[in-house]
Structure formats: C-alpha cells, structure tokens
Amino acid sequence: MSFGVYVHVPFCLTRCGYCDFNTYVGSGADDREAWVRAAIAEIALARRALGPSAPPADTVFFGGGTPTLLEAGQLAGVLKAIGEALGLADGAEVTTEANPEDVDAGALAALRGAGFTRVSLGMQSAVGHVLAVLDRRHTPERPAGAVAEARAAGFEHVSLDLIYGTPGETDADWEASLAVALAAAPDHVSAYALSVEPGTALHARVRRGALPAPDPDVAADRYLAAEATLSRAGLAWYEISNWAAGPTARCRHNLGYWRDGDWWGVGPGAHSHVRGERWWNVRHPAAYARRLAAGESPAAGCEALDAPTRRFERVMLGVRLAEGLDRALLGPAGEAAAEWLADDGLVELSPGRVRLTLDGRLKADAVVRALTG
C-alpha cells in the first residue's frame, strides 16, 4: 500500500473569491518561519507515532494555500526533514502547487535542485474577464511562461489546473483556455467545475444577485469539450477531473487517496489517514505552532473507520478512476445497481470491474449513490 505525506501551507497573498480552503492572508516572515518550525516538529512526531516499521514516503505533496509564498529554501528544509525522519522511497514523487505569479526561474531551479519532481500550476483560465471573476492575480499569459521556466529548471512533470463554468465564461472562452493550456505543453491537466461554497466571497455575490449561479448544463458541456480537446492532444483521463500524457505523468499522490492509501497530513487543518484511522489538525496556524512548540499533538479530532465506512469510501473514490472499481467491493444491492446502471449506459461491466462511461462521468455522483445505496 502506498504511503504519502501531504504538507499544508496555509498562506496566501489574497483569497480567491471561490476558495473555501484553510488559508490565511496577511502573514509575515515570522509567521512563515513559525510554520516551518512547527511542520518540522510534526514530522518528528509522525516518525514516533508511525514506528520503525512504517514504509518510506513514496509521494510528498505541498498544497495550500500557496506553498511557493515560502522561500524555496524553506520548502526544501521541510522536504529534507521528511526525508531524514520518514524516508523517501526511490523514485519518490514530490509535488508543489504554485501560483504562476509567485514563482520565477530561480525559485523553480532551487526547488528542482532540492528534490521536487513535479509542479502543479494554478492557471484556472486564459481569459482576463474570467480570471477577474475568480479573483486571480496573474495575467492570462503568465501560466505558459511558468511552464516554460519549470521545464528549463528540469521539471519533467508539469500540471496546469483549470476551472470551468465561471459566470460570464463563454464556450469560446473555455476553448481558448484549453488551447492556451495545451500550447504550453504540460503533461498533466486538471479541470474542475466551479463550485460555489458557502462562506466564500463568490457565494455572497451569487446570493445577492451580483453574479448568476453556475449552470450545471453548461458545466457538462464544458466537461465534454475538455474531454474531446484533451484526448485529441494525447492526454487521457485517468480520474474524472484529471488527464495525463501517460502513466508516468499521473499524480501518484492523488492516486494514493483514490486507492485508499495511507498518508500523514502535516500542517494546520491537514487531514491524515493511517491504518484505518483518520484525524485532522487544528486549523489556525498560530494554534498549530503553539501546540507543537509545547510538545503537544496538533490533532483536533480523530475517528476510527469501521469496515462499512471504509468500503463506502473505497467505492466513492474508486469509481472515479478510469481503471474502474473492483466489483468485490459491492454488496448485493450494489451489484444489482451496477446492472441497471450498465443498462442505462452509465457504466461498463467486466467480470472484475465497474467502469464509468463518458455519460457516467457526467453523472458520477448519482452513480456513487446507486452503488452505495
């Protein structure tokens, strides 16, 4: 079974209007250095808790927030601590997320030299008015430049993240974003439908009528356009929202989540899943740092996952994968549902697997409810 380490860097220069992640703006150098010390302390705690028999990490993922708001040397120091305390498997995948405007050639070269193997850039759109609705700071041209700089720094694996269905986005806008993304020649693209989450600035704008709510039918059309365009360019879907140029370009860290692997989440608000237990850290960076400075666990809560819960989650996540779901995970009701889902053209059945069709990918939530109902 895979073992990964997720590192949550909670700092941002500004908060995007659609974002409901655990992020904080206005941090200074002292806050960031306190986070580094606390993260390294939690890594040491993880070593003690996991025990000597735990496998080395075969994936590490720095997410946020904006990890690249930290200096490259700070990120490298945390990665070094992971390697020394937990170990890194041969050929480990090490990813950092980055905003295109927060990295340059020097920082990317330093990260590559420190052992990072993959960078995921938040492009979202190539159209100015769409970026403005999303409160993104970069210019439409900057993501392509960041991809080129990452390639020049030696990154073999570069991903671009896109968002579709933004209010005001047209079919032509989405086609332009896909074209610009592909022209930059990433080997991985993620594309997500815009979700309006309660408590966000975007939610407030939609609620008061300043923006229309995203249209699910439009989102479905955007997804079909993405599938057609990306597949023609040689990027094949391997998870509902992710396309890669080949098996080596897939995000192994995220595959660990979808395949029910174990991971330790480092950082404020980070979640962990190890040996059938799940826990989550306190959310605020100051509270997180205080606990670790005092030699205390940063965990805010935990739960032991019983067998039915684990099976439900394995079905919920596994059905999203192009490789399909192991039919052994389905009970009698799930098997019966799989048969009528196949009759409706939403899944394809083989002796051992249940795989989504293209239509099934558009209705994946309903498929999951049927298989787990």
TORDREN-579823 format. One record per residue (C-alpha): residue number from 0; residue in three letters; y, z, x. Coordinates in nm, 4 decimals. Each point is the difference from the previous one (the first is absolute). Layout:
<sites>
- NUM ALA Y Z X
...
</sites>
This chain:
<sites>
- 0 MET 0.0000 0.0000 0.0000
- 1 SER 0.3495 -0.0823 0.1241
- 2 PHE 0.2463 0.2691 0.1032
- 3 GLY 0.3720 -0.0657 -0.0064
- 4 VAL 0.3207 0.1851 0.0673
- 5 TYR 0.3044 -0.0580 -0.2179
- 6 VAL 0.3361 0.1158 0.1395
- 7 HIS 0.2835 0.0377 -0.2510
- 8 VAL 0.3520 -0.0387 0.1398
- 9 PRO 0.2257 0.1005 -0.2900
- 10 PHE 0.3394 -0.1180 0.1268
- 11 CYS 0.2080 -0.2932 -0.1278
- 12 LEU 0.3575 -0.1118 0.0588
- 13 THR 0.0355 -0.0740 -0.3719
- 14 ARG -0.2329 0.0287 -0.2974
- 15 CYS -0.1021 -0.3266 -0.1640
- 16 GLY 0.0573 0.0101 -0.3736
- 17 TYR -0.3659 -0.0576 -0.0901
- 18 CYS -0.1487 0.2512 0.2468
- 19 ASP -0.1670 0.3207 -0.1195
- 20 PHE -0.1646 0.0881 0.3328
- 21 ASN 0.0595 0.3325 0.1725
- 22 THR 0.3071 -0.1056 0.1998
- 23 TYR 0.3255 0.1613 0.1114
- 24 VAL 0.3309 -0.1486 0.1106
- 25 GLY 0.2625 0.1537 0.2246
- 26 SER -0.2336 0.1388 0.2643
- 27 GLY 0.1324 0.0484 0.3504
- 28 ALA -0.1524 0.0054 0.3464
- 29 ASP -0.0919 0.3689 -0.0307
- 30 ASP -0.1880 -0.0624 -0.3277
- 31 ARG -0.1966 -0.2812 0.1559
- 32 GLU -0.0885 0.1967 0.3093
- 33 ALA -0.1124 0.2908 -0.2207
- 34 TRP -0.2235 -0.2435 -0.1875
- 35 VAL -0.1544 -0.1201 0.3274
- 36 ARG -0.0784 0.3562 0.1097
- 37 ALA -0.1468 0.0848 -0.3395
- 38 ALA -0.2101 -0.3180 -0.0157
- 39 ILE -0.1470 0.0722 0.3434
- 40 ALA -0.0739 0.3566 -0.1103
- 41 GLU -0.1803 -0.1295 -0.3098
- 42 ILE -0.2055 -0.2367 0.2135
- 43 ALA -0.1140 0.2999 0.2061
- 44 LEU -0.0832 0.1809 -0.3246
- 45 ALA -0.2030 -0.3012 -0.1137
- 46 ARG -0.2054 0.0143 0.3197
- 47 ARG -0.0873 0.3657 -0.0648
- 48 ALA -0.0769 -0.0574 -0.3674
- 49 LEU -0.2151 -0.3090 0.0477
- 50 GLY -0.2100 0.1535 0.2746
- 51 PRO -0.1518 -0.1612 0.3078
- 52 SER -0.2394 -0.2263 -0.1904
- 53 ALA 0.2734 -0.1997 -0.1774
- 54 PRO 0.0129 -0.3680 0.0973
- 55 PRO 0.3035 -0.1438 0.1776
- 56 ALA 0.2554 -0.1787 -0.2144
- 57 ASP -0.0662 -0.3698 -0.0381
- 58 THR 0.3301 -0.0574 -0.1809
- 59 VAL 0.3456 0.1589 0.0143
- 60 PHE 0.2784 -0.0938 -0.2410
- 61 PHE 0.3630 0.1115 0.0319
- 62 GLY 0.1650 -0.0332 -0.3419
- 63 GLY 0.3041 0.1326 -0.1751
- 64 GLY 0.2794 0.0088 -0.0492
- 65 THR 0.0925 -0.2047 0.2996
- 66 PRO -0.2061 0.0878 0.3078
- 67 THR 0.2113 -0.2217 0.2234
- 68 LEU 0.3084 0.2126 -0.0621
- 69 LEU -0.1593 0.2197 0.2650
- 70 GLU 0.0301 -0.1090 0.3596
- 71 ALA -0.2962 -0.1982 0.1276
- 72 GLY -0.0663 0.2788 0.2485
- 73 GLN -0.0290 0.2550 -0.2812
- 74 LEU -0.2528 -0.2126 -0.1888
- 75 ALA -0.1869 -0.0576 0.3249
- 76 GLY -0.0084 0.3751 0.0618
- 77 VAL -0.1601 0.0653 -0.3384
- 78 LEU -0.2544 -0.2769 0.0581
- 79 LYS -0.0784 0.1457 0.3429
- 80 ALA -0.0583 0.3407 -0.1612
- 81 ILE -0.2433 -0.1574 -0.2470
- 82 GLY -0.1884 -0.1654 0.2829
- 83 GLU -0.0193 0.3182 0.2053
- 84 ALA -0.0906 0.2363 -0.2837
- 85 LEU -0.2090 -0.2140 -0.2343
- 86 GLY -0.0916 -0.2996 0.2126
- 87 LEU 0.0439 -0.3690 -0.0714
- 88 ALA -0.3042 -0.2207 -0.0413
- 89 ASP -0.0324 -0.3099 0.2144
- 90 GLY 0.1979 -0.2773 -0.1654
- 91 ALA 0.1833 0.2421 -0.2312
- 92 GLU 0.2530 -0.1575 -0.2348
- 93 VAL 0.3436 0.1665 0.0295
- 94 THR 0.2605 -0.1123 -0.2534
- 95 THR 0.3616 0.0870 -0.0553
- 96 GLU 0.2088 -0.0974 -0.2979
- 97 ALA 0.3488 -0.1192 0.0836
- 98 ASN 0.3116 -0.1224 -0.1722
- 99 PRO 0.1032 -0.3320 0.1550
- 100 GLU 0.3498 0.1266 0.0792
- 101 ASP -0.1210 0.3178 0.1723
- 102 VAL -0.1975 -0.1633 0.2821
- 103 ASP 0.0957 -0.2243 0.2870
- 104 ALA -0.1812 -0.1732 0.2829
- 105 GLY 0.0242 0.3027 0.2291
- 106 ALA -0.1351 0.2488 -0.2529
- 107 LEU -0.2861 -0.2304 -0.0978
- 108 ALA -0.0946 -0.0534 0.3643
- 109 ALA 0.0018 0.3769 0.0573
- 110 LEU -0.2237 0.0585 -0.3026
- 111 ARG -0.2435 -0.2678 0.1081
- 112 GLY -0.0110 0.1488 0.3482
- 113 ALA -0.0722 0.3435 -0.1476
- 114 GLY -0.3108 -0.1264 -0.1769
- 115 PHE 0.1201 -0.1168 -0.3417
- 116 THR -0.1993 -0.3082 -0.1011
- 117 ARG 0.1474 -0.0958 -0.3367
- 118 VAL 0.3416 0.0011 -0.1674
- 119 SER 0.0691 -0.0255 -0.3743
- 120 LEU 0.3525 -0.1180 -0.0827
- 121 GLY 0.1669 0.0698 -0.3347
- 122 MET 0.1389 -0.3432 -0.0867
- 123 GLN -0.0148 0.0292 -0.3832
- 124 SER 0.1970 -0.3233 -0.0625
- 125 ALA 0.1759 -0.2872 0.1745
- 126 VAL 0.2700 -0.0267 -0.2672
- 127 GLY 0.3259 0.1873 0.0341
- 128 HIS 0.0593 0.0948 -0.3634
- 129 VAL -0.3585 0.1280 -0.0330
- 130 LEU 0.0388 0.2139 0.3131
- 131 ALA 0.3227 0.1391 -0.1488
- 132 VAL -0.1753 0.1117 -0.3197
- 133 LEU -0.2656 0.1685 0.2154
- 134 ASP 0.2689 0.1685 0.2149
- 135 ARG -0.1427 -0.1536 0.3160
- 136 ARG 0.2326 -0.0074 0.3025
- 137 HIS -0.1360 -0.2896 0.2042
- 138 THR 0.1152 -0.3601 -0.0264
- 139 PRO -0.2354 -0.2645 -0.1406
- 140 GLU -0.0446 -0.1437 0.3495
- 141 ARG -0.0814 0.3212 0.1872
- 142 PRO -0.3744 0.0416 -0.0820
- 143 ALA -0.0886 -0.3323 0.1647
- 144 GLY 0.1888 0.1069 0.3099
- 145 ALA -0.1846 0.3314 0.0061
- 146 VAL -0.3354 -0.1798 -0.0256
- 147 ALA 0.0936 -0.2202 0.2950
- 148 GLU 0.1036 0.3066 0.2025
- 149 ALA -0.3266 0.1747 -0.0854
- 150 ARG -0.1995 -0.3026 0.1121
- 151 ALA 0.2001 -0.0189 0.3236
- 152 ALA -0.0725 0.3710 0.0577
- 153 GLY -0.3732 -0.0738 -0.0153
- 154 PHE -0.0874 0.1009 -0.3573
- 155 GLU -0.2919 -0.2132 -0.1117
- 156 HIS 0.0095 0.1415 -0.3528
- 157 VAL 0.3245 -0.0139 -0.1979
- 158 SER 0.0260 0.0554 -0.3764
- 159 LEU 0.2812 -0.0702 -0.2444
- 160 ASP 0.0387 0.1987 -0.3244
- 161 LEU 0.1422 -0.1767 -0.3066
- 162 ILE 0.1040 0.1215 -0.3455
- 163 TYR -0.0031 -0.2258 -0.3051
- 164 GLY 0.1354 0.0376 -0.3526
- 165 THR 0.3404 0.1417 0.0943
- 166 PRO 0.2529 -0.0327 -0.2864
- 167 GLY 0.1951 -0.3206 0.0551
- 168 GLU -0.2625 -0.1592 0.2239
- 169 THR -0.0834 -0.3592 -0.1030
- 170 ASP -0.3111 -0.2067 0.0584
- 171 ALA 0.1920 -0.1880 0.2687
- 172 ASP 0.1039 0.3277 0.1666
- 173 TRP -0.3619 0.1133 0.0238
- 174 GLU -0.1127 -0.3371 0.1302
- 175 ALA 0.2729 0.0182 0.2634
- 176 SER -0.1090 0.3479 0.1066
- 177 LEU -0.3602 -0.1133 0.0389
- 178 ALA 0.1083 -0.3070 0.1969
- 179 VAL 0.2217 0.2001 0.2362
- 180 ALA -0.2724 0.2602 0.0509
- 181 LEU -0.2588 -0.2642 0.0881
- 182 ALA 0.2415 -0.1835 0.2298
- 183 ALA 0.0249 0.3202 0.2053
- 184 ALA -0.3779 -0.0283 0.0604
- 185 PRO -0.1255 0.3530 -0.0685
- 186 ASP -0.3758 0.0412 -0.0107
- 187 HIS 0.0194 0.2379 -0.2973
- 188 VAL 0.2101 0.0138 -0.3174
- 189 SER 0.0150 0.2750 -0.2614
- 190 ALA 0.1579 -0.0790 -0.3371
- 191 TYR 0.0667 0.2642 -0.2643
- 192 ALA 0.1386 -0.0178 -0.3519
- 193 LEU 0.3212 0.2005 -0.0320
- 194 SER -0.0705 0.3300 -0.1720
- 195 VAL 0.2788 0.2014 -0.1620
- 196 GLU -0.0808 0.3620 0.0813
- 197 PRO 0.1601 0.2967 -0.1819
- 198 GLY 0.2628 0.1795 0.2044
- 199 THR 0.1038 -0.3052 0.2002
- 200 ALA 0.3403 -0.1662 -0.0051
- 201 LEU -0.1630 -0.3164 -0.1323
- 202 HIS -0.1495 0.1942 -0.2907
- 203 ALA 0.3448 0.1351 -0.0863
- 204 ARG 0.1498 -0.3508 0.0050
- 205 VAL -0.2736 -0.1367 -0.2259
- 206 ARG 0.0242 0.2977 -0.2359
- 207 ARG 0.3737 -0.0438 -0.0541
- 208 GLY -0.0347 -0.3752 -0.0465
- 209 ALA 0.1684 -0.1078 0.3226
- 210 LEU -0.3162 -0.1906 0.0972
- 211 PRO -0.2860 -0.1361 -0.2109
- 212 ALA -0.3434 0.1503 0.0505
- 213 PRO -0.2428 -0.2162 0.1998
- 214 ASP -0.1968 -0.2367 -0.2243
- 215 PRO -0.3797 0.0373 0.0407
- 216 ASP -0.0560 -0.3650 -0.0956
- 217 VAL 0.2448 -0.1120 0.2663
- 218 ALA -0.1736 0.2289 0.2508
- 219 ALA -0.3336 -0.1640 -0.0825
- 220 ASP 0.1486 -0.3450 0.0583
- 221 ARG 0.1440 0.1189 0.3332
- 222 TYR -0.3415 0.1300 0.1042
- 223 LEU -0.1651 -0.3317 -0.0815
- 224 ALA 0.2665 -0.1800 0.2019
- 225 ALA -0.0607 0.2347 0.2931
- 226 GLU -0.3758 -0.0556 -0.0125
- 227 ALA 0.0393 -0.3772 -0.0094
- 228 THR 0.2604 -0.0168 0.2769
- 229 LEU -0.1591 0.2519 0.2348
- 230 SER -0.3507 -0.1372 -0.0365
- 231 ARG 0.1232 -0.3542 0.0726
- 232 ALA 0.1532 0.1383 0.3199
- 233 GLY -0.3342 0.1473 0.1095
- 234 LEU 0.0571 0.3615 -0.1049
- 235 ALA -0.2865 0.1226 -0.2173
- 236 TRP 0.0196 0.2989 -0.2316
- 237 TYR -0.2157 0.2956 0.0998
- 238 GLU 0.1616 0.2580 -0.2299
- 239 ILE 0.1979 -0.0700 -0.3142
- 240 SER 0.3397 0.0262 0.1712
- 241 ASN -0.0968 -0.1053 0.3533
- 242 TRP -0.0724 -0.3305 0.1707
- 243 ALA -0.1103 -0.0538 0.3618
- 244 ALA -0.0610 -0.2919 0.2343
- 245 GLY -0.3504 0.1286 0.0748
- 246 PRO -0.2100 0.3160 0.0205
- 247 THR 0.1696 0.1212 0.3188
- 248 ALA 0.3415 -0.0271 -0.1666
- 249 ARG -0.0902 0.2324 -0.2884
- 250 CYS 0.1522 0.3470 0.0030
- 251 ARG -0.2967 0.2132 0.1023
- 252 HIS 0.1859 0.3227 -0.0748
- 253 ASN 0.0560 -0.0902 -0.3643
- 254 LEU -0.3573 -0.1257 -0.0264
- 255 GLY -0.1018 0.3525 0.0972
- 256 TYR 0.1796 0.1321 -0.3102
- 257 TRP -0.1536 -0.2613 -0.2294
- 258 ARG -0.3493 0.0597 0.1395
- 259 ASP 0.0163 0.3784 -0.0451
- 260 GLY 0.0374 0.0820 0.3682
- 261 ASP 0.1370 0.3224 0.1467
- 262 TRP 0.3538 0.0410 0.1280
- 263 TRP 0.2347 0.2744 0.1104
- 264 GLY 0.3591 -0.0293 -0.1204
- 265 VAL 0.2607 0.1334 0.2439
- 266 GLY 0.3536 0.0717 -0.1166
- 267 PRO 0.1928 0.1375 -0.2973
- 268 GLY -0.1581 -0.0989 -0.3291
- 269 ALA -0.2918 -0.1755 0.1709
- 270 HIS -0.3381 0.0048 -0.1742
- 271 SER -0.3376 0.0405 0.1718
- 272 HIS -0.3585 -0.0691 -0.1043
- 273 VAL -0.2814 0.1379 0.2143
- 274 ARG -0.3621 0.0754 -0.0916
- 275 GLY 0.0586 0.0056 -0.3746
- 276 GLU 0.3161 0.2113 0.0142
- 277 ARG 0.3542 -0.1166 -0.0641
- 278 TRP 0.3180 0.1859 0.0877
- 279 TRP 0.3710 -0.0700 0.0271
- 280 ASN 0.2819 0.1390 0.2084
- 281 VAL 0.3274 0.1581 -0.1069
- 282 ARG 0.2505 -0.2742 -0.0661
- 283 HIS 0.3235 0.1066 0.1665
- 284 PRO 0.0268 -0.0658 0.3755
- 285 ALA 0.1684 0.3353 0.0678
- 286 ALA -0.2692 0.1984 -0.1835
- 287 TYR -0.2679 -0.2043 0.1759
- 288 ALA 0.1514 0.0699 0.3425
- 289 ARG 0.0467 0.3717 -0.0742
- 290 ARG -0.3638 0.0485 -0.0962
- 291 LEU -0.1332 -0.1678 0.3099
- 292 ALA 0.2472 0.1769 0.2282
- 293 ALA -0.1361 0.3262 -0.1426
- 294 GLY -0.3593 -0.1073 0.0668
- 295 GLU -0.0721 -0.0478 -0.3711
- 296 SER -0.1688 -0.2841 -0.1831
- 297 PRO 0.2450 -0.2434 -0.1630
- 298 ALA -0.2365 -0.0554 -0.2950
- 299 ALA 0.1544 0.0542 -0.3437
- 300 GLY -0.3226 -0.0380 -0.1981
- 301 CYS -0.3561 -0.1272 0.0144
- 302 GLU -0.2923 -0.0978 -0.2189
- 303 ALA -0.3714 -0.0501 0.0486
- 304 LEU -0.1111 -0.3308 -0.1504
- 305 ASP -0.3137 0.0248 -0.2100
- 306 ALA -0.2505 -0.2848 -0.0159
- 307 PRO 0.1322 -0.1551 -0.3262
- 308 THR 0.3554 -0.0021 0.1361
- 309 ARG -0.1057 -0.1626 0.3250
- 310 ARG -0.1995 -0.2617 -0.1866
- 311 PHE 0.2952 -0.0745 -0.2295
- 312 GLU 0.2332 -0.0420 0.2962
- 313 ARG -0.2451 -0.2211 0.1876
- 314 VAL -0.0229 -0.2280 -0.3036
- 315 MET 0.3784 0.0027 -0.0534
- 316 LEU 0.0720 -0.0941 0.3621
- 317 GLY -0.3043 -0.2091 0.0836
- 318 VAL 0.0404 -0.2413 -0.2895
- 319 ARG 0.3324 -0.1105 0.1511
- 320 LEU -0.1739 -0.1524 0.3020
- 321 ALA -0.1062 -0.3631 0.0331
- 322 GLU -0.3339 0.1223 0.1369
- 323 GLY -0.0603 0.1525 -0.3409
- 324 LEU -0.1341 0.3283 -0.1290
- 325 ASP -0.3472 0.1344 0.0666
- 326 ARG -0.1715 -0.0073 -0.3394
- 327 ALA -0.1967 0.3118 0.0936
- 328 LEU 0.3201 0.1949 -0.0668
- 329 LEU -0.0054 -0.0972 -0.3676
- 330 GLY -0.1726 0.2060 -0.2660
- 331 PRO -0.1607 -0.1545 -0.3090
- 332 ALA 0.3332 -0.0276 -0.1817
- 333 GLY 0.1591 -0.1611 0.3038
- 334 GLU -0.2834 -0.2509 0.0298
- 335 ALA 0.0383 -0.0917 -0.3662
- 336 ALA 0.3756 -0.0399 0.0498
- 337 ALA -0.0599 -0.2207 0.3047
- 338 GLU -0.2106 -0.2349 -0.2128
- 339 TRP 0.2657 -0.0534 -0.2648
- 340 LEU 0.2746 -0.0190 0.2632
- 341 ALA -0.1996 -0.2832 0.1570
- 342 ASP -0.0308 -0.1704 -0.3401
- 343 ASP 0.3790 0.0246 -0.0311
- 344 GLY 0.0485 -0.1585 0.3424
- 345 LEU 0.1532 0.3077 0.1634
- 346 VAL -0.2789 0.0727 0.2506
- 347 GLU -0.2843 -0.1833 0.1701
- 348 LEU -0.3362 0.1749 0.0279
- 349 SER -0.2647 -0.0275 0.2674
- 350 PRO -0.3075 0.2212 0.0437
- 351 GLY 0.1919 0.2554 0.2033
- 352 ARG 0.3719 -0.0567 -0.0546
- 353 VAL 0.2745 -0.0249 -0.2598
- 354 ARG 0.2870 -0.2244 0.1099
- 355 LEU 0.3308 -0.0683 -0.1708
- 356 THR 0.0861 -0.3532 -0.1009
- 357 LEU 0.3596 -0.1187 0.0318
- 358 ASP 0.0554 0.0867 -0.3657
- 359 GLY -0.1626 0.3360 0.0646
- 360 ARG 0.2427 0.0695 0.2828
- 361 LEU 0.2838 -0.0404 -0.2503
- 362 LYS -0.1703 0.2516 -0.2308
- 363 ALA -0.1468 0.2313 0.2621
- 364 ASP 0.1179 0.3207 -0.1692
- 365 ALA -0.1827 -0.0948 -0.3192
- 366 VAL -0.3105 -0.0905 0.1999
- 367 VAL 0.0032 0.3399 0.1713
- 368 ARG 0.0382 0.1796 -0.3339
- 369 ALA -0.2959 -0.1914 -0.1402
- 370 LEU -0.2234 0.0643 0.3011
- 371 THR 0.0808 0.3706 0.0110
- 372 GLY 0.0311 0.0661 -0.3711
</sites>
